Amino acid sequence: MPKYSFIAEVADTLAPGEITSARGTLTAPCPEAARKTVESSLRSRGYEATEHITITPK
């Protein structure tokens, strides 16, 4: 499976108004799957992704 890098702007659901960024790499079958995985992972950690998620092949 291909590797992707991501950068996401996220809002902290426990501290409304707090915006930060997250970045990393992951393996996924396609960019759309990578985006869904990033969104799900962020939600599980108490963050909500804004519209600003960049997925690029690594």
C-alpha positions in Angstrom: 0.0 0.0 0.0 1.2 3.5 -0.7 2.4 5.9 2.1 1.0 9.3 2.5 1.9 12.4 4.5 -0.7 14.6 6.1 -1.0 18.0 7.6 -4.3 18.8 9.3 -5.7 21.9 11.0 -7.7 20.7 14.0 -10.0 22.1 16.6 -9.8 20.8 20.2 -13.3 19.6 21.2 -12.4 19.9 24.9 -11.2 23.5 24.6 -13.5 25.3 22.2 -11.7 27.9 20.1 -8.4 26.2 20.3 -7.0 25.5 16.8 -3.7 23.6 16.3 -2.2 21.4 13.6 -1.3 17.7 13.3 1.1 16.1 10.9 2.3 12.6 10.2 2.5 9.7 7.8 0.2 6.7 7.2 -0.3 3.8 4.8 -3.6 3.7 2.9 -4.9 2.3 -0.4 -5.8 5.8 -1.8 -5.8 9.5 -0.7 -9.5 9.4 0.1 -9.0 6.5 2.5 -6.0 8.3 4.1 -8.2 11.4 4.7 -10.9 9.3 6.3 -8.3 7.5 8.5 -6.8 10.9 9.6 -10.3 12.3 10.4 -11.2 9.2 12.5 -7.9 9.1 14.3 -8.2 12.8 15.2 -11.8 12.4 16.5 -10.7 9.5 18.7 -8.2 11.8 20.3 -10.6 14.6 21.1 -10.0 16.7 18.0 -12.2 17.7 15.1 -10.5 18.2 11.7 -11.3 21.5 9.9 -11.6 21.6 6.2 -7.8 22.1 6.0 -6.4 18.6 5.5 -3.6 18.1 3.0 -2.7 14.5 1.9 0.4 14.0 -0.2 2.1 10.8 -1.5 5.3 10.1 0.3 
